[in-house]
């Protein structure tokens, strides 16, 4: 375990932390966010692979993950890339390609920090220097396989609950033996558990709420994922870990984490615990966030931000064509 982020000695980490505080006072706080599973769509990587350098990097990610990411990101259909073992490394690889272009030319020093939603936390860990990119791909590949295997043990799923009183929603989930897997903010909670219970939730939702089944293969971030936790904990010890070189928030409770080893521990535990994206967004607000950039495959997190962080400018980087707007937003913090 390294005591510092590769290329970011401890003195620079402290300078960056001071700079974040200064940016907050100046009203220039740009946060980069990394999406989670469900954000992928058929063919979404094709525009990125027009760049030979990106295609070469993706080939390296594919080797590390043991997954043909170029084929799945350009030709595979929606059902194929919904497979957890494919979707997770695909999403992280896309994020790493985006970060490489987005934060080049010293722009990593101009952002206030980085955070990821669910599997996007692995992208964020690599972006912050906690994990080497290839180690991040190995880690996410095992995460995807372990979660897919855990999901195969029982027929489970997930549904988004939109609206309604939060206490009433949580009470209804408890009645049905369901768990809140994601607290996404903006009046959205994702319920997870047995399929028959989810069907009952849909037919008899809490007052003022509507329920939308999600196309996922299991009850992620719940007790059903416990078998995956043990597997991932064993794999985590195989990777070199550094402390983050930029401010890094955790889904665990929305706090910042300065220890790389602690962040990896949270990555492992997160597989069977709720994603508190609501608290991450509250932390962004408390830090005085003035802009959010979501990396590919983008869209979901800026949508949540528009509801929970009203008035904060956002850029969703879906293709390389979106990079200039994102770069302009970041460079305003220079």
Order of alpha helices (4+ residues) and beta strands (2+ residues): alpha-beta-alpha-alpha-alpha-alpha-beta-alpha-alpha-beta-alpha-beta-beta-alpha-beta-alpha-alpha-beta-alpha-beta-alpha-beta-alpha
